[in-house]
Amino acid sequence: MSKIIPLQVNKSKETLSKEQRAFNRFTKQIENLHKKIGKEEDRLEQLLALYQKEVYAHKQELTQQQILLVKKMDKIYQSFKYNKGQKQTVNEATLFSLDVIFSSLEDPDEELIAIFNRHSPHTFEEEMEMQTQDMLGEMEQMMSDMFGVDMDFSGMTKEDMESPEKMAEMEAKIKAQIEGRIQEEGSKKKTKKKTKRQLEKELEAQQEEKEKLRSLKSIYHALAKMLHPDTASSEADRLEKEELMKEVTEAYKTKDLPSLLRLEMKWLMAENDHLENLTDKQLKAYNQVLKEQIEELKQKLHSMCHHPRYESISSIILESLRSGKKEIKDMKVEYMEAVAECAIEVSRMKTRKALLEHCEILNEEVRLRSNPFDLFEAFMSAEEEEGEEWPFEDLPW
């Protein structure tokens, strides 16, 4: 985006009009927001690059070790007989291990899916469908809580959610529901008698809309005149004007006044002498565009941390650059240790006894982590017994 230059009029600050002061204030906000977005993007990209360099390979290595381990667990499970309680112990530990693995794998192989089917009461396909329906149910609840609309996504499948066409169709339905609710609320308000001030505001808004429509044609003709190839001072200038004119023509065809105003400003910013001659009426239109741009930039700044690109560093996404770098270094050490520990488990996973011991310890850790009160009780018991170490310190991951 071209840099927007604040109005440089040959007047003191006190003699600037309200719209001129607003223009300067908005352009300054936009400049600051661009700087903040640039700094935030730089911070996130540095953390992501460091993560990919220092951690990613070790995380992948851990996943491969976990796959080897769960495959050996299943092989031993199939080689011996177990009672009902032992089967449940192995099933729970195997499914937990697979859940960890699947969180790092986009496309698990057939062997892993077969292991899942062997230890789960549901097939892999059924489990994926249940998870999809749960997610759709959460989306329905969110739509109801946030916008007060009732959506029914029960007929959608996992394939539908991965289809751009289906997702666009779903977004259109959501938008239609929201707009319908807004219109319904608006019609309810219309039944009330409007005050004189409300009627004046409505009339003012209608006049502004008419002015915008009249401005559409005049702005287009003014830009077409300024961007005519005969006014180019060089070949590069001619090419720039041609590209800009394509955008102008498209905006005019679609009656997109905000885009036309942005394009007009983009051109005028390079000709600062014209700015001080703009009327308050023109500046008011520009200021509206600038306010919209400020909101868009604020939204962009707020949503950067939630971009899928940075999902791998979500645990440190809010850390400062310095703290994030330290966390990544610690993460690297943790993954390296986990890889070594998991490799030991793989090497000792040879007997029925080793399988049951591993599964019992893993299930106990999962249980304690899901219940903080049990975890605290286990910790206190370990502290009270002299020489007793924390019992779950050296698990494979």
C-alpha positions as a LaTeX table, in Angstrom:
\begin{tabular}{lrrr}
\hline
Residue & $x$ (\AA) & $y$ (\AA) & $z$ (\AA) \\
\hline
Met1 & 0.00 & 0.00 & 0.00 \\
Ser2 & 1.22 & 3.53 & $-0.80$ \\
Lys3 & 2.22 & 5.63 & 2.17 \\
Ile4 & $-0.49$ & 8.12 & 3.10 \\
Ile5 & 0.99 & 11.54 & 3.77 \\
Pro6 & $-0.70$ & 13.74 & 6.40 \\
Leu7 & $-2.12$ & 17.02 & 5.14 \\
Gln8 & 0.60 & 19.67 & 4.86 \\
Val9 & $-1.38$ & 22.87 & 4.54 \\
Asn10 & 0.05 & 26.34 & 4.84 \\
Lys11 & $-1.97$ & 26.98 & 7.96 \\
Ser12 & $-1.40$ & 26.62 & 11.68 \\
Lys13 & $-2.77$ & 23.50 & 13.37 \\
Glu14 & $-5.52$ & 25.56 & 14.97 \\
Thr15 & $-6.90$ & 26.64 & 11.56 \\
Leu16 & $-7.28$ & 23.10 & 10.17 \\
Ser17 & $-10.90$ & 22.08 & 9.69 \\
Lys18 & $-12.47$ & 19.20 & 11.60 \\
Glu19 & $-12.23$ & 16.89 & 8.56 \\
Gln20 & $-8.60$ & 17.86 & 7.92 \\
Arg21 & $-7.66$ & 17.07 & 11.52 \\
Ala22 & $-9.53$ & 13.76 & 11.28 \\
Phe23 & $-7.71$ & 12.93 & 8.04 \\
Asn24 & $-4.33$ & 13.52 & 9.68 \\
Arg25 & $-5.35$ & 11.49 & 12.75 \\
Phe26 & $-6.60$ & 8.55 & 10.70 \\
Thr27 & $-3.55$ & 8.47 & 8.43 \\
Lys28 & $-1.31$ & 8.45 & 11.50 \\
Gln29 & $-3.29$ & 5.55 & 12.99 \\
Ile30 & $-2.95$ & 3.62 & 9.73 \\
Glu31 & 0.79 & 4.23 & 9.65 \\
Asn32 & 1.14 & 3.00 & 13.25 \\
Leu33 & $-1.02$ & $-0.06$ & 12.57 \\
His34 & 1.10 & $-1.00$ & 9.55 \\
Lys35 & 4.19 & $-0.74$ & 11.75 \\
Lys36 & 2.61 & $-2.93$ & 14.44 \\
Ile37 & 1.53 & $-5.51$ & 11.86 \\
Gly38 & 5.02 & $-5.53$ & 10.38 \\
Lys39 & 6.60 & $-6.05$ & 13.81 \\
Glu40 & 4.09 & $-8.76$ & 14.72 \\
Glu41 & 4.63 & $-10.57$ & 11.43 \\
Asp42 & 8.40 & $-10.37$ & 11.95 \\
Arg43 & 8.06 & $-11.79$ & 15.48 \\
Leu44 & 5.86 & $-14.67$ & 14.35 \\
Glu45 & 8.02 & $-15.49$ & 11.33 \\
Gln46 & 11.19 & $-15.52$ & 13.45 \\
Leu47 & 9.59 & $-17.85$ & 16.01 \\
Leu48 & 8.23 & $-20.11$ & 13.26 \\
Ala49 & 11.59 & $-20.26$ & 11.47 \\
Leu50 & 13.40 & $-21.07$ & 14.72 \\
Tyr51 & 10.82 & $-23.74$ & 15.58 \\
Gln52 & 11.19 & $-25.37$ & 12.17 \\
Lys53 & 14.96 & $-25.28$ & 12.45 \\
Glu54 & 15.35 & $-26.43$ & 16.07 \\
Val55 & 12.24 & $-28.45$ & 16.94 \\
Tyr56 & 10.35 & $-29.77$ & 13.92 \\
Ala57 & 12.79 & $-32.56$ & 13.00 \\
His58 & 12.89 & $-33.82$ & 16.62 \\
Lys59 & 9.09 & $-33.75$ & 16.80 \\
Gln60 & 8.89 & $-35.82$ & 13.61 \\
Glu61 & 11.49 & $-38.22$ & 14.99 \\
Leu62 & 9.44 & $-38.62$ & 18.17 \\
Thr63 & 6.32 & $-39.40$ & 16.12 \\
Gln64 & 8.22 & $-42.11$ & 14.23 \\
Gln65 & 9.44 & $-43.62$ & 17.53 \\
Gln66 & 5.88 & $-43.54$ & 18.88 \\
Ile67 & 4.66 & $-45.33$ & 15.74 \\
Leu68 & 7.31 & $-48.04$ & 16.20 \\
Leu69 & 6.33 & $-48.39$ & 19.83 \\
Val70 & 2.58 & $-48.71$ & 19.24 \\
Lys71 & 3.16 & $-51.22$ & 16.45 \\
Lys72 & 5.33 & $-53.36$ & 18.75 \\
Met73 & 2.71 & $-53.04$ & 21.49 \\
Asp74 & 0.03 & $-54.33$ & 19.12 \\
Lys75 & 2.24 & $-57.18$ & 17.88 \\
Ile76 & 2.84 & $-58.38$ & 21.44 \\
Tyr77 & $-0.86$ & $-57.93$ & 22.24 \\
Gln78 & $-1.78$ & $-60.29$ & 19.40 \\
Ser79 & 0.83 & $-62.86$ & 20.45 \\
Phe80 & $-0.54$ & $-63.60$ & 23.94 \\
Lys81 & $-3.80$ & $-64.12$ & 25.80 \\
Tyr82 & $-5.19$ & $-61.59$ & 28.30 \\
Asn83 & $-8.02$ & $-61.41$ & 30.77 \\
Lys84 & $-10.78$ & $-58.79$ & 30.49 \\
Gly85 & $-9.03$ & $-56.26$ & 32.75 \\
Gln86 & $-5.70$ & $-56.61$ & 30.96 \\
Lys87 & $-7.38$ & $-56.16$ & 27.58 \\
Gln88 & $-8.99$ & $-52.95$ & 28.78 \\
Thr89 & $-5.62$ & $-51.70$ & 30.09 \\
Val90 & $-3.89$ & $-52.36$ & 26.77 \\
Asn91 & $-6.76$ & $-50.95$ & 24.73 \\
Glu92 & $-6.82$ & $-47.67$ & 26.69 \\
Ala93 & $-3.05$ & $-47.19$ & 26.46 \\
Thr94 & $-2.97$ & $-48.07$ & 22.76 \\
Leu95 & $-5.79$ & $-45.68$ & 21.89 \\
Phe96 & $-4.17$ & $-42.88$ & 23.88 \\
Ser97 & $-0.86$ & $-43.52$ & 22.06 \\
Leu98 & $-2.64$ & $-43.48$ & 18.70 \\
Asp99 & $-4.42$ & $-40.24$ & 19.61 \\
Val100 & $-1.02$ & $-38.62$ & 20.24 \\
Ile101 & 0.30 & $-39.98$ & 16.93 \\
Phe102 & $-2.75$ & $-38.95$ & 14.90 \\
Ser103 & $-2.43$ & $-35.38$ & 16.19 \\
Ser104 & 0.90 & $-35.20$ & 14.32 \\
Leu105 & $-0.11$ & $-37.19$ & 11.22 \\
Glu106 & $-2.41$ & $-35.89$ & 8.50 \\
Asp107 & $-2.77$ & $-39.29$ & 6.80 \\
Pro108 & $-2.18$ & $-42.36$ & 9.03 \\
Asp109 & $-1.23$ & $-45.56$ & 7.19 \\
Glu110 & $-3.43$ & $-48.64$ & 6.91 \\
Glu111 & $-1.50$ & $-50.50$ & 9.62 \\
Leu112 & $-2.17$ & $-47.78$ & 12.20 \\
Ile113 & $-5.85$ & $-47.65$ & 11.22 \\
Ala114 & $-6.05$ & $-51.45$ & 11.61 \\
Ile115 & $-4.50$ & $-51.18$ & 15.09 \\
Phe116 & $-7.06$ & $-48.52$ & 16.00 \\
Asn117 & $-9.92$ & $-50.72$ & 14.79 \\
Arg118 & $-8.58$ & $-53.65$ & 16.82 \\
His119 & $-8.51$ & $-51.74$ & 20.11 \\
Ser120 & $-11.49$ & $-49.38$ & 19.74 \\
Pro121 & $-15.23$ & $-50.15$ & 20.02 \\
His122 & $-15.64$ & $-47.96$ & 16.91 \\
Thr123 & $-13.91$ & $-48.13$ & 13.54 \\
Phe124 & $-11.53$ & $-45.35$ & 12.54 \\
Glu125 & $-14.05$ & $-44.03$ & 10.00 \\
Glu126 & $-16.83$ & $-44.02$ & 12.61 \\
Glu127 & $-14.59$ & $-42.18$ & 15.08 \\
Met128 & $-13.70$ & $-39.51$ & 12.49 \\
Glu129 & $-17.39$ & $-39.05$ & 11.69 \\
Met130 & $-18.28$ & $-38.70$ & 15.40 \\
Gln131 & $-15.54$ & $-36.09$ & 15.85 \\
Thr132 & $-16.83$ & $-34.22$ & 12.80 \\
Gln133 & $-20.39$ & $-34.22$ & 14.17 \\
Asp134 & $-19.15$ & $-33.05$ & 17.58 \\
Met135 & $-17.33$ & $-30.17$ & 15.91 \\
Leu136 & $-20.39$ & $-29.27$ & 13.87 \\
Gly137 & $-22.48$ & $-29.34$ & 17.05 \\
Glu138 & $-20.05$ & $-26.89$ & 18.67 \\
Met139 & $-20.34$ & $-24.65$ & 15.61 \\
Glu140 & $-24.14$ & $-24.70$ & 15.88 \\
Gln141 & $-23.92$ & $-23.73$ & 19.54 \\
Met142 & $-21.44$ & $-20.94$ & 18.76 \\
Met143 & $-23.74$ & $-19.54$ & 16.04 \\
Ser144 & $-26.61$ & $-19.58$ & 18.50 \\
Asp145 & $-24.63$ & $-17.95$ & 21.33 \\
Met146 & $-22.90$ & $-15.29$ & 19.22 \\
Phe147 & $-25.53$ & $-14.38$ & 16.63 \\
Gly148 & $-28.79$ & $-15.86$ & 17.92 \\
Val149 & $-29.31$ & $-17.95$ & 14.77 \\
Asp150 & $-30.27$ & $-21.62$ & 14.57 \\
Met151 & $-28.13$ & $-23.57$ & 12.10 \\
Asp152 & $-28.42$ & $-27.26$ & 11.27 \\
Phe153 & $-25.11$ & $-28.83$ & 10.15 \\
Ser154 & $-26.12$ & $-32.39$ & 10.98 \\
Gly155 & $-26.12$ & $-33.48$ & 7.33 \\
Met156 & $-22.53$ & $-32.40$ & 6.70 \\
Thr157 & $-19.65$ & $-34.87$ & 6.47 \\
Lys158 & $-15.88$ & $-34.64$ & 6.88 \\
Glu159 & $-15.58$ & $-34.48$ & 3.08 \\
Asp160 & $-18.03$ & $-31.56$ & 3.02 \\
Met161 & $-15.89$ & $-29.64$ & 5.52 \\
Glu162 & $-12.84$ & $-30.15$ & 3.31 \\
Ser163 & $-14.71$ & $-28.95$ & 0.21 \\
Pro164 & $-14.32$ & $-25.19$ & $-0.58$ \\
Glu165 & $-17.66$ & $-25.25$ & $-2.42$ \\
Lys166 & $-19.55$ & $-26.78$ & 0.52 \\
Met167 & $-17.90$ & $-24.43$ & 3.01 \\
Ala168 & $-18.81$ & $-21.44$ & 0.82 \\
Glu169 & $-22.39$ & $-22.71$ & 0.71 \\
Met170 & $-22.42$ & $-23.05$ & 4.51 \\
Glu171 & $-21.03$ & $-19.52$ & 4.94 \\
Ala172 & $-23.76$ & $-18.18$ & 2.63 \\
Lys173 & $-26.44$ & $-19.86$ & 4.77 \\
Ile174 & $-24.95$ & $-18.42$ & 7.95 \\
Lys175 & $-24.78$ & $-14.96$ & 6.41 \\
Ala176 & $-28.39$ & $-15.21$ & 5.22 \\
Gln177 & $-29.55$ & $-16.27$ & 8.69 \\
Ile178 & $-27.69$ & $-13.39$ & 10.36 \\
Glu179 & $-28.99$ & $-10.84$ & 7.86 \\
Gly180 & $-32.51$ & $-12.21$ & 8.29 \\
Arg181 & $-32.28$ & $-11.79$ & 12.06 \\
Ile182 & $-30.96$ & $-8.24$ & 11.68 \\
Gln183 & $-33.83$ & $-7.37$ & 9.33 \\
Glu184 & $-36.32$ & $-8.92$ & 11.74 \\
Glu185 & $-34.94$ & $-6.86$ & 14.63 \\
Gly186 & $-34.95$ & $-3.79$ & 12.39 \\
Ser187 & $-38.62$ & $-4.29$ & 11.47 \\
Lys188 & $-39.49$ & $-4.53$ & 15.16 \\
Lys189 & $-37.77$ & $-1.22$ & 15.80 \\
Lys190 & $-39.65$ & 0.38 & 12.90 \\
Thr191 & $-42.96$ & $-0.18$ & 14.68 \\
Lys192 & $-41.90$ & 2.34 & 17.30 \\
Lys193 & $-42.51$ & 6.03 & 16.60 \\
Lys194 & $-39.25$ & 7.72 & 15.62 \\
Thr195 & $-38.01$ & 10.87 & 17.27 \\
Lys196 & $-37.32$ & 14.04 & 15.33 \\
Arg197 & $-33.58$ & 13.45 & 15.75 \\
Gln198 & $-33.85$ & 9.90 & 14.38 \\
Leu199 & $-35.76$ & 11.13 & 11.34 \\
Glu200 & $-33.13$ & 13.82 & 10.73 \\
Lys201 & $-30.36$ & 11.20 & 10.91 \\
Glu202 & $-32.19$ & 8.95 & 8.44 \\
Leu203 & $-32.63$ & 11.85 & 6.01 \\
Glu204 & $-28.98$ & 12.77 & 6.38 \\
Ala205 & $-27.95$ & 9.14 & 5.69 \\
Gln206 & $-30.17$ & 9.03 & 2.57 \\
Gln207 & $-28.64$ & 12.26 & 1.28 \\
Glu208 & $-25.15$ & 10.91 & 1.89 \\
Glu209 & $-26.01$ & 7.75 & $-0.06$ \\
Lys210 & $-27.30$ & 9.83 & $-2.98$ \\
Glu211 & $-24.11$ & 11.89 & $-2.86$ \\
Lys212 & $-22.03$ & 8.73 & $-2.97$ \\
Leu213 & $-23.85$ & 7.49 & $-6.06$ \\
Arg214 & $-23.34$ & 10.85 & $-7.78$ \\
Ser215 & $-19.68$ & 10.79 & $-6.77$ \\
Leu216 & $-19.14$ & 7.37 & $-8.33$ \\
Lys217 & $-19.28$ & 8.66 & $-11.90$ \\
Ser218 & $-17.39$ & 11.89 & $-11.23$ \\
Ile219 & $-14.52$ & 10.06 & $-9.45$ \\
Tyr220 & $-14.28$ & 7.55 & $-12.28$ \\
His221 & $-14.03$ & 10.27 & $-14.94$ \\
Ala222 & $-11.50$ & 12.24 & $-12.89$ \\
Leu223 & $-9.30$ & 9.16 & $-12.43$ \\
Ala224 & $-9.65$ & 8.17 & $-16.10$ \\
Lys225 & $-8.41$ & 11.64 & $-17.05$ \\
Met226 & $-5.47$ & 11.58 & $-14.58$ \\
Leu227 & $-4.48$ & 8.06 & $-15.59$ \\
His228 & $-4.65$ & 8.56 & $-19.35$ \\
Pro229 & $-1.51$ & 7.13 & $-21.05$ \\
Asp230 & $-0.81$ & 10.48 & $-22.74$ \\
Thr231 & $-0.09$ & 11.99 & $-19.30$ \\
Ala232 & 2.68 & 9.48 & $-18.56$ \\
Ser233 & 6.16 & 10.89 & $-18.11$ \\
Ser234 & 7.96 & 7.60 & $-18.76$ \\
Glu235 & 7.37 & 3.99 & $-19.81$ \\
Ala236 & 7.34 & 2.87 & $-16.17$ \\
Asp237 & 4.81 & 5.61 & $-15.35$ \\
Arg238 & 2.61 & 4.49 & $-18.27$ \\
Leu239 & 2.63 & 0.86 & $-17.12$ \\
Glu240 & 1.77 & 1.90 & $-13.56$ \\
Lys241 & $-1.16$ & 3.99 & $-14.79$ \\
Glu242 & $-2.43$ & 1.16 & $-16.98$ \\
Glu243 & $-2.50$ & $-1.26$ & $-14.04$ \\
Leu244 & $-4.21$ & 1.28 & $-11.80$ \\
Met245 & $-6.77$ & 2.05 & $-14.51$ \\
Lys246 & $-7.72$ & $-1.65$ & $-14.70$ \\
Glu247 & $-8.55$ & $-1.56$ & $-10.98$ \\
Val248 & $-10.49$ & 1.69 & $-11.43$ \\
Thr249 & $-12.58$ & 0.24 & $-14.27$ \\
Glu250 & $-13.38$ & $-2.89$ & $-12.28$ \\
Ala251 & $-14.41$ & $-0.85$ & $-9.21$ \\
Tyr252 & $-16.64$ & 1.37 & $-11.38$ \\
Lys253 & $-18.31$ & $-1.62$ & $-13.06$ \\
Thr254 & $-19.20$ & $-3.13$ & $-9.66$ \\
Lys255 & $-20.22$ & 0.29 & $-8.23$ \\
Asp256 & $-17.61$ & $-0.13$ & $-5.51$ \\
Leu257 & $-17.28$ & 3.44 & $-4.23$ \\
Pro258 & $-14.92$ & 2.65 & $-1.29$ \\
Ser259 & $-12.45$ & 1.00 & $-3.69$ \\
Leu260 & $-12.67$ & 3.97 & $-6.07$ \\
Leu261 & $-11.97$ & 6.31 & $-3.19$ \\
Arg262 & $-8.99$ & 4.21 & $-2.12$ \\
Leu263 & $-7.61$ & 4.25 & $-5.66$ \\
Glu264 & $-8.13$ & 8.01 & $-5.89$ \\
Met265 & $-6.32$ & 8.50 & $-2.58$ \\
Lys266 & $-3.54$ & 6.17 & $-3.69$ \\
Trp267 & $-2.94$ & 8.41 & $-6.68$ \\
Leu268 & $-3.35$ & 11.69 & $-4.84$ \\
Met269 & $-0.94$ & 10.67 & $-2.07$ \\
Ala270 & 1.89 & 10.98 & $-4.58$ \\
Glu271 & 0.66 & 14.50 & $-5.37$ \\
Asn272 & 0.49 & 16.02 & $-1.90$ \\
Asp273 & $-0.17$ & 19.52 & $-3.29$ \\
His274 & $-3.69$ & 18.42 & $-4.19$ \\
Leu275 & $-4.53$ & 17.34 & $-0.65$ \\
Glu276 & $-4.73$ & 20.79 & 0.90 \\
Asn277 & $-7.19$ & 21.84 & $-1.79$ \\
Leu278 & $-9.67$ & 19.07 & $-1.04$ \\
Thr279 & $-13.02$ & 20.24 & 0.27 \\
Asp280 & $-14.39$ & 19.03 & 3.60 \\
Lys281 & $-17.04$ & 17.15 & 1.62 \\
Gln282 & $-14.34$ & 15.21 & $-0.24$ \\
Leu283 & $-12.33$ & 14.67 & 2.94 \\
Lys284 & $-15.39$ & 13.33 & 4.72 \\
Ala285 & $-15.70$ & 10.62 & 2.09 \\
Tyr286 & $-12.00$ & 9.82 & 2.37 \\
Asn287 & $-12.17$ & 9.75 & 6.16 \\
Gln288 & $-14.93$ & 7.16 & 6.02 \\
Val289 & $-12.71$ & 4.95 & 3.86 \\
Leu290 & $-9.79$ & 5.51 & 6.23 \\
Lys291 & $-11.93$ & 4.52 & 9.24 \\
Glu292 & $-12.93$ & 1.31 & 7.48 \\
Gln293 & $-9.29$ & 0.61 & 6.69 \\
Ile294 & $-8.34$ & 1.18 & 10.34 \\
Glu295 & $-10.90$ & $-1.42$ & 11.45 \\
Glu296 & $-9.64$ & $-3.88$ & 8.84 \\
Leu297 & $-6.04$ & $-3.39$ & 10.01 \\
Lys298 & $-7.03$ & $-3.81$ & 13.67 \\
Gln299 & $-8.82$ & $-7.05$ & 12.77 \\
Lys300 & $-5.79$ & $-8.25$ & 10.83 \\
Leu301 & $-3.48$ & $-7.48$ & 13.76 \\
His302 & $-5.79$ & $-9.28$ & 16.18 \\
Ser303 & $-6.20$ & $-12.36$ & 13.97 \\
Met304 & $-2.54$ & $-12.87$ & 13.02 \\
Cys305 & $-1.88$ & $-15.17$ & 15.99 \\
His306 & $-4.79$ & $-17.38$ & 14.94 \\
His307 & $-3.56$ & $-17.95$ & 11.39 \\
Pro308 & $-3.16$ & $-21.68$ & 10.55 \\
Arg309 & 0.40 & $-20.95$ & 9.43 \\
Tyr310 & 1.40 & $-20.50$ & 13.08 \\
Glu311 & $-0.47$ & $-23.48$ & 14.52 \\
Ser312 & 2.79 & $-25.31$ & 15.29 \\
Ile313 & 3.89 & $-22.51$ & 17.63 \\
Ser314 & 0.47 & $-21.94$ & 19.20 \\
Ser315 & 1.80 & $-22.81$ & 22.68 \\
Ile316 & 4.19 & $-19.83$ & 22.57 \\
Ile317 & 2.26 & $-17.57$ & 20.20 \\
Leu318 & 1.73 & $-14.83$ & 22.82 \\
Glu319 & 5.30 & $-14.86$ & 24.12 \\
Ser320 & 7.70 & $-12.03$ & 23.38 \\
Leu321 & 10.38 & $-12.78$ & 20.81 \\
Arg322 & 13.00 & $-13.24$ & 23.52 \\
Ser323 & 10.80 & $-15.48$ & 25.69 \\
Gly324 & 9.59 & $-17.42$ & 22.67 \\
Lys325 & 13.12 & $-18.19$ & 21.57 \\
Lys326 & 13.94 & $-19.48$ & 25.05 \\
Glu327 & 10.78 & $-21.63$ & 25.04 \\
Ile328 & 11.77 & $-23.12$ & 21.69 \\
Lys329 & 15.23 & $-24.02$ & 22.97 \\
Asp330 & 13.63 & $-25.71$ & 25.99 \\
Met331 & 11.16 & $-27.44$ & 23.67 \\
Lys332 & 14.05 & $-28.82$ & 21.61 \\
Val333 & 15.68 & $-30.33$ & 24.68 \\
Glu334 & 12.36 & $-31.84$ & 25.81 \\
Tyr335 & 11.76 & $-33.45$ & 22.42 \\
Met336 & 15.30 & $-34.83$ & 22.28 \\
Glu337 & 14.87 & $-36.36$ & 25.74 \\
Ala338 & 11.44 & $-37.73$ & 24.79 \\
Val339 & 12.89 & $-39.32$ & 21.64 \\
Ala340 & 15.61 & $-41.03$ & 23.69 \\
Glu341 & 13.10 & $-42.24$ & 26.31 \\
Cys342 & 10.69 & $-43.51$ & 23.66 \\
Ala343 & 13.53 & $-45.35$ & 21.91 \\
Ile344 & 14.31 & $-47.13$ & 25.20 \\
Glu345 & 10.65 & $-48.17$ & 25.50 \\
Val346 & 10.74 & $-49.47$ & 21.91 \\
Ser347 & 13.85 & $-51.55$ & 22.67 \\
Arg348 & 12.37 & $-53.10$ & 25.83 \\
Met349 & 8.91 & $-53.76$ & 24.34 \\
Lys350 & 9.52 & $-57.49$ & 23.79 \\
Thr351 & 7.40 & $-59.32$ & 26.33 \\
Arg352 & 3.86 & $-59.49$ & 27.60 \\
Lys353 & 5.06 & $-58.24$ & 30.98 \\
Ala354 & 6.77 & $-55.20$ & 29.42 \\
Leu355 & 3.58 & $-54.37$ & 27.53 \\
Leu356 & 1.34 & $-54.52$ & 30.60 \\
Glu357 & 3.77 & $-52.50$ & 32.74 \\
His358 & 4.05 & $-49.81$ & 30.09 \\
Cys359 & 0.29 & $-49.62$ & 29.63 \\
Glu360 & $-0.43$ & $-49.46$ & 33.38 \\
Ile361 & 2.03 & $-46.60$ & 33.91 \\
Leu362 & 0.74 & $-44.70$ & 30.87 \\
Asn363 & $-2.90$ & $-45.07$ & 31.88 \\
Glu364 & $-2.13$ & $-43.90$ & 35.43 \\
Glu365 & $-0.43$ & $-40.80$ & 34.10 \\
Val366 & $-3.40$ & $-40.04$ & 31.84 \\
Arg367 & $-5.80$ & $-40.50$ & 34.74 \\
Leu368 & $-3.81$ & $-38.21$ & 37.02 \\
Arg369 & $-3.48$ & $-35.52$ & 34.37 \\
Ser370 & $-7.23$ & $-35.56$ & 33.78 \\
Asn371 & $-7.90$ & $-35.16$ & 37.53 \\
Pro372 & $-5.74$ & $-32.45$ & 39.16 \\
Phe373 & $-6.88$ & $-33.45$ & 42.67 \\
Asp374 & $-5.55$ & $-36.99$ & 42.19 \\
Leu375 & $-2.35$ & $-35.54$ & 40.78 \\
Phe376 & $-1.89$ & $-33.30$ & 43.83 \\
Glu377 & $-2.61$ & $-36.22$ & 46.18 \\
Ala378 & $-0.02$ & $-38.42$ & 44.41 \\
Phe379 & 2.52 & $-35.61$ & 44.60 \\
Met380 & 1.95 & $-35.07$ & 48.33 \\
Ser381 & 2.19 & $-38.81$ & 49.03 \\
Ala382 & 5.52 & $-38.96$ & 47.23 \\
Glu383 & 6.78 & $-35.96$ & 49.24 \\
Glu384 & 5.78 & $-37.51$ & 52.57 \\
Glu385 & 7.63 & $-40.77$ & 51.97 \\
Glu386 & 11.33 & $-40.21$ & 52.55 \\
Gly387 & 13.44 & $-41.03$ & 49.53 \\
Glu388 & 10.38 & $-41.57$ & 47.34 \\
Glu389 & 10.71 & $-40.01$ & 43.89 \\
Trp390 & 7.92 & $-38.52$ & 41.80 \\
Pro391 & 6.50 & $-41.73$ & 40.24 \\
Phe392 & 5.82 & $-40.45$ & 36.73 \\
Glu393 & 8.96 & $-38.45$ & 36.03 \\
Asp394 & 10.50 & $-40.61$ & 33.31 \\
Leu395 & 7.62 & $-41.58$ & 31.05 \\
Pro396 & 8.43 & $-42.07$ & 27.35 \\
Trp397 & 6.59 & $-38.86$ & 26.32 \\
\hline
\end{tabular}
